[in-house]
């Protein structure tokens, strides 16, 4: 993927921090003219170099909880297995690893669905040889909170507060209430265009702008709804993505988890038992080596295993085909108003 120039990278990094940030705010943070930032930003969105979408945290609105699934498949079947996983509505991201003929995916399912998914649907997929499912008990970082080394900490803070307070809604064991019709419809529209204006949402749903503003604020501040910028790290100058599996020593999980979450290379980090897992994005394989060496020197780490991503099939619920994100499917305009 062709890298962006310095200003485009800064605009994309700003959208990663706050997918709905007004162009005026981004321009102020970057010290640029609003007209320049708006023109560049809209061009980036139109080109598909970056897109914004919404992502509902399933545990915050129901009984589904997060799991990490690792599937070993016959080499010639690995792509088809990854494509099948990406098509499942329970998956949020899916990748093929280069360290082994293995697919890895984050799934949100209820514990009662485990048998049906693993030994029913997945076991019937051609080429699947084995699989392992582990619960993700605590999150320390998601792509919504990624802070790539493009902007400084003050700039990120000016764009949006950190996501840490929202991560509680992703943890298992705290079922929430289902979304009503208005919030569900609004989330669907924002999934296709996370920067849709309040006017556009109100017109599409035939409800007042005040209703849209109030509900959107409540959903995003509570952690029910993340609005994310979906971008390939390669466009920002970080083409090497890897999944790290760290076995921790007999120390609190939070110590290692928060350390990983604070690194600018970490896009995602979660804990499962004695393991802490992280997705990282770095510029070179040598940078990855240095990162792994540093982690191995920590007294709370017993071992570190790394596997570089070979291919992306789904990222933040966006399907990828031949290495490129698919365009969202347009929906028919709603005709009947939804009650507030």
Buried (B, 14 or more C-beta within 10 A) or exposed (E): EEEBEEBBBBBBBBBBBBBBBEBEBBBBBBEBEBEBBBEBBEEBBEEEBBBBBBBBBBBBBBBBBBBBBBBBBEEEBBBBBBBBBBEBEBBBBBBBBEEEBBBBBBBBBBEEBBEEBBEEEBEEBEBBEEBEBBBBBBBBBBBBBBBBBBBEEEBBBBBBEBBEEBBBBBBBEEBBEEBEEBBBBBBBBBBBBBBBEBEEBBBBBEBEEEBBEEBBEEBBEBBBBBBBBBBBBBBBBBBBBBBBBBEBEEEEBEBBBBBBBEBBBBBBBBBBEEBBBBBBBBBEEEBBEEBBEEBEEBEBBEEBBBBBBBBBBBBBBBBBEEEEBEEBEEEEEBEEEBEE
